[in-house]
């Protein structure tokens, strides 16, 4: 009976996550503080925990407004329950970073937001806001998955496809410029003319080789807009972390591990086979011991 209850509950969860709540949308997270705004632009729901978790957690605890923009559904070509669970798991990591228990819903709200005519899911938890654009996962090589007509961010930026649609069919992005402008508008709405620092994946194949193409596209999206909008950017190494020397203190390593564990636990509560650490324990252990980044200051 316990298994049946869990499956039923997850069906309700999936329906709520896909449709969005009907409650009034809260004010932008930037209204919560006069501090500079930190923006995290990533491809997948576990990217920031793995590659920049200790840094982002420190910013969250400082009380600054933090905005997460997740470009893809991280669906890996799988069923809707998988990507819906990834969104929930990402929010569990955010709760952990804030210091809230998984059962603590204080200051939490989810709704449908609209930016430049594009609908997306928006969830706020205290001083954080998370936007889920739900574009199809492009596969590590950028070739995409058959279930979503082989769409990918790499193909959109390279002009190999004319448009791209989220996995929930909520909208269409009719070009790379449309997507880039939408993200820039999101950042502008969240910052209210305050100083913005963006955290994202390093798009450089020299500094950050062998990375997932969705990670690279997240970094390129920011890079394509950075000079126009005068953003300060911190670019983080992705899969190449495993080839670098460990550089985190014990406390920093524990912080990253705590955030990633919150994500992984939420995934395995739905399906034990969805535990990322279980699939690649050596790689994920190496990520916990390393955070490498370079900073670019707007002139």
C-alpha positions as CSV (number, residue, x, y, z in Angstrom):
1,X,0.0,0.0,0.0
2,X,2.9,2.4,0.7
3,X,4.1,2.1,-2.9
4,X,0.6,2.7,-4.3
5,X,0.3,5.8,-2.1
6,X,3.6,7.2,-3.3
7,X,2.8,6.6,-7.0
8,X,-0.6,8.3,-6.6
9,X,0.9,11.2,-4.8
10,X,3.5,11.6,-7.5
11,X,0.8,11.7,-10.1
12,X,-0.8,14.7,-8.3
13,X,2.7,16.3,-8.0
14,X,3.3,15.9,-11.7
15,X,0.0,17.4,-12.7
16,X,0.6,20.4,-10.4
17,X,4.2,20.9,-11.7
18,X,3.1,20.9,-15.3
19,X,0.1,23.1,-15.0
20,X,1.3,25.6,-12.4
21,X,-0.8,26.9,-9.5
22,X,-3.5,29.5,-10.0
23,X,-2.6,31.7,-7.0
24,X,-1.6,35.3,-7.4
25,X,2.1,35.7,-8.4
26,X,4.3,37.1,-5.6
27,X,6.5,40.2,-6.2
28,X,9.8,39.6,-7.9
29,X,12.5,38.2,-5.6
30,X,14.6,41.4,-6.0
31,X,12.0,43.2,-3.8
32,X,13.2,41.2,-0.8
33,X,16.5,42.9,-0.5
34,X,18.6,45.9,-1.6
35,X,21.6,43.6,-2.1
36,X,23.1,42.9,-5.5
37,X,21.4,40.1,-7.3
38,X,23.0,36.7,-8.0
39,X,21.7,34.9,-11.1
40,X,22.4,31.2,-11.8
41,X,21.9,30.1,-15.4
42,X,22.3,26.4,-15.9
43,X,21.2,23.7,-18.3
44,X,20.1,21.0,-15.8
45,X,18.6,20.8,-12.4
46,X,21.7,19.4,-10.7
47,X,24.4,21.5,-12.4
48,X,24.8,24.2,-9.8
49,X,25.0,21.8,-6.9
50,X,27.8,19.8,-8.7
51,X,29.9,22.6,-10.2
52,X,29.3,25.7,-7.9
53,X,27.2,24.5,-5.0
54,X,29.4,25.8,-2.2
55,X,29.6,29.3,-3.8
56,X,25.9,29.5,-4.4
57,X,25.0,28.3,-0.9
58,X,27.2,31.0,0.6
59,X,25.4,33.7,-1.5
60,X,22.0,32.3,-0.4
61,X,22.9,32.4,3.3
62,X,24.1,36.0,2.9
63,X,20.5,37.0,2.3
64,X,21.0,38.2,-1.3
65,X,18.3,37.6,-3.8
66,X,19.2,34.5,-5.8
67,X,17.6,33.7,-9.1
68,X,17.9,30.2,-10.7
69,X,17.2,29.9,-14.5
70,X,17.0,26.2,-15.6
71,X,17.1,26.2,-19.4
72,X,16.2,22.6,-20.1
73,X,13.9,20.1,-18.5
74,X,16.9,17.8,-18.0
75,X,14.6,15.0,-19.3
76,X,17.4,12.8,-20.8
77,X,14.8,11.6,-23.3
78,X,12.7,10.0,-20.5
79,X,9.1,10.3,-19.4
80,X,7.5,13.5,-18.0
81,X,7.6,12.2,-14.4
82,X,11.4,12.1,-14.6
83,X,11.8,15.8,-15.5
84,X,9.1,16.9,-13.1
85,X,10.9,15.1,-10.3
86,X,14.1,16.8,-11.3
87,X,12.4,20.2,-10.8
88,X,11.2,19.1,-7.4
89,X,14.7,17.8,-6.5
90,X,16.3,21.1,-7.5
91,X,14.0,22.9,-5.2
92,X,14.9,20.5,-2.4
93,X,18.6,21.5,-2.9
94,X,17.5,25.2,-2.7
95,X,15.7,24.5,0.6
96,X,18.8,22.7,1.9
97,X,21.0,25.7,0.9
98,X,18.6,28.1,2.7
99,X,18.6,25.8,5.8
100,X,14.9,24.7,5.5
101,X,13.8,21.1,6.1
102,X,12.2,19.3,3.2
103,X,8.8,19.5,4.9
104,X,9.1,23.3,5.6
105,X,7.0,25.2,3.1
106,X,7.6,28.6,4.7
107,X,7.9,31.4,2.1
108,X,7.3,29.0,-0.8
109,X,5.0,29.6,-3.8
110,X,4.8,28.3,-7.4
111,X,2.9,29.8,-10.3
112,X,3.1,30.4,-14.1
113,X,5.2,33.4,-15.1
114,X,5.2,35.0,-18.6
115,X,8.2,36.8,-20.0
116,X,8.2,38.1,-23.6
117,X,5.1,36.0,-24.3
118,X,6.8,32.8,-23.1
119,X,5.1,30.9,-20.3
120,X,7.4,29.2,-17.7
121,X,7.1,27.8,-14.2
122,X,8.3,30.1,-11.4
123,X,8.9,29.0,-7.8
124,X,10.0,31.2,-4.9
125,X,11.4,30.1,-1.6
126,X,12.2,33.0,0.7
127,X,15.1,35.0,-1.0
128,X,15.2,32.7,-4.1
129,X,13.3,32.4,-7.3
130,X,13.6,29.5,-9.7
131,X,12.5,29.6,-13.4
132,X,12.0,26.3,-15.3
133,X,12.0,26.9,-19.1
134,X,11.8,23.1,-19.8
135,X,13.5,23.0,-23.2
136,X,14.4,19.5,-24.4
137,X,17.6,18.0,-23.1
138,X,20.1,18.0,-26.0
139,X,22.1,14.9,-25.0
140,X,25.8,15.3,-24.2
141,X,26.8,15.7,-27.8
142,X,24.0,18.1,-28.6
143,X,22.2,15.8,-31.0
144,X,19.0,15.7,-29.0
145,X,16.5,12.9,-28.4
146,X,14.1,11.3,-30.8
147,X,11.2,11.8,-28.4
148,X,11.5,15.6,-28.9
149,X,12.4,15.5,-32.6
150,X,16.1,15.8,-31.8
151,X,15.8,19.4,-30.7
152,X,18.8,20.9,-28.8
153,X,20.2,24.2,-27.7
154,X,23.3,23.5,-29.8
155,X,21.2,23.1,-32.9
156,X,19.1,26.2,-32.1
157,X,22.2,28.4,-31.7
158,X,23.9,26.9,-34.8
159,X,20.8,27.6,-36.9
160,X,20.2,23.9,-37.6
161,X,16.7,24.2,-36.3
162,X,14.5,27.3,-36.7
163,X,12.7,27.0,-33.3
164,X,12.5,25.1,-30.1
165,X,9.6,24.1,-27.9
166,X,9.6,23.1,-24.2
167,X,8.7,19.5,-23.4
168,X,5.4,20.6,-21.9
169,X,4.4,22.4,-25.1
170,X,3.8,25.7,-23.2
171,X,5.4,28.0,-25.8
172,X,7.8,28.2,-28.7
173,X,11.2,30.0,-29.0
174,X,11.4,31.0,-32.6
175,X,15.2,31.6,-32.6
176,X,18.3,31.6,-30.5
177,X,17.9,35.4,-30.2
178,X,14.4,34.9,-28.9
179,X,15.6,32.6,-26.2
180,X,18.6,34.8,-25.3
181,X,16.3,37.9,-25.1
182,X,13.9,36.1,-22.9
183,X,16.6,35.1,-20.4
184,X,18.0,38.6,-20.5
185,X,14.5,40.0,-19.8
186,X,14.1,37.5,-16.9
187,X,17.4,38.8,-15.5
188,X,16.3,42.4,-15.9
189,X,13.0,41.8,-14.2
190,X,14.8,40.1,-11.3
191,X,17.5,42.7,-10.8
192,X,15.6,46.0,-10.9
193,X,18.7,47.9,-12.1
194,X,20.9,46.5,-9.4
195,X,24.3,45.0,-9.8
196,X,24.0,41.6,-11.4
197,X,26.5,38.7,-11.1
198,X,25.8,35.7,-13.2
199,X,27.0,32.2,-12.4
200,X,27.0,29.8,-15.3
201,X,29.0,27.0,-17.1
202,X,32.2,27.9,-18.8
203,X,31.7,27.8,-22.6
204,X,35.4,27.7,-23.4
205,X,36.5,24.4,-24.9
206,X,40.1,25.2,-23.8
207,X,39.3,25.9,-20.1
208,X,36.4,23.5,-19.9
209,X,36.9,20.6,-22.4
210,X,34.7,17.5,-22.8
211,X,31.6,19.2,-21.2
212,X,28.0,18.5,-21.9
213,X,26.8,20.6,-24.9
214,X,23.8,21.8,-22.9
215,X,26.2,23.2,-20.3
216,X,28.3,24.9,-23.0
217,X,25.2,26.4,-24.5
218,X,24.1,27.9,-21.1
219,X,27.5,29.6,-20.9
220,X,27.3,30.8,-24.5
221,X,23.9,32.2,-24.0
222,X,25.2,34.4,-21.1
223,X,28.4,35.2,-23.1
224,X,26.3,36.3,-26.1
225,X,24.5,38.9,-23.9
226,X,27.1,39.8,-21.3
227,X,28.6,42.9,-23.0
228,X,25.3,44.4,-24.0
229,X,23.9,44.1,-20.5
230,X,27.1,44.8,-18.6
231,X,26.9,41.7,-16.4
232,X,29.7,40.4,-14.2
233,X,30.0,36.7,-14.9
234,X,31.6,33.8,-13.1
235,X,32.2,30.8,-15.4
236,X,32.5,27.4,-13.8
237,X,34.2,24.2,-15.0
238,X,31.9,21.3,-15.6
239,X,32.9,17.7,-16.5
240,X,36.5,18.6,-16.7
241,X,36.6,18.9,-12.9
242,X,37.5,15.3,-12.6
243,X,40.9,16.0,-14.2
244,X,41.7,18.9,-11.8
245,X,43.3,18.7,-8.4
246,X,41.0,18.8,-5.3
247,X,40.6,22.4,-4.1
248,X,37.7,22.5,-1.6
249,X,38.1,22.5,2.1
250,X,36.4,19.9,4.2
251,X,33.6,22.3,5.1
252,X,33.1,23.3,1.4
253,X,33.1,19.7,0.4
254,X,30.5,18.8,3.0
255,X,28.4,21.8,1.8
256,X,28.4,20.6,-1.8
257,X,27.7,17.0,-0.7
258,X,24.7,18.2,1.4
259,X,23.1,20.1,-1.5
260,X,23.7,17.3,-4.0
261,X,22.4,14.7,-1.5
262,X,19.2,16.7,-1.1
263,X,18.7,16.6,-4.8
264,X,19.6,12.9,-5.1
265,X,17.4,11.9,-2.2
266,X,14.4,13.5,-3.8
267,X,15.0,11.7,-7.1
268,X,15.3,8.3,-5.4
269,X,12.2,8.8,-3.4
270,X,10.4,8.5,-6.7
271,X,12.5,5.9,-8.3
272,X,15.6,4.3,-6.7
273,X,17.1,3.9,-10.1
274,X,17.2,7.7,-10.6
275,X,20.0,8.3,-8.1
276,X,22.8,10.1,-10.0
277,X,25.4,9.2,-7.4
278,X,24.5,5.5,-7.7
279,X,25.1,5.6,-11.4
280,X,28.5,7.4,-11.3
281,X,29.8,7.4,-7.7
282,X,33.5,8.1,-8.6
283,X,32.6,11.1,-10.8
284,X,30.2,12.7,-8.3
285,X,32.7,12.2,-5.5
286,X,35.3,14.1,-7.5
287,X,32.9,17.0,-8.1
288,X,32.3,17.4,-4.4
289,X,36.0,18.0,-3.9
290,X,36.4,20.6,-6.6
291,X,35.0,24.0,-7.7
292,X,36.9,25.8,-10.4
293,X,35.9,29.1,-11.9
294,X,37.0,32.2,-13.7
295,X,35.5,35.7,-13.3
296,X,34.8,38.2,-16.1
297,X,34.1,41.8,-14.9
298,X,32.0,44.0,-17.2
299,X,33.8,47.2,-18.4
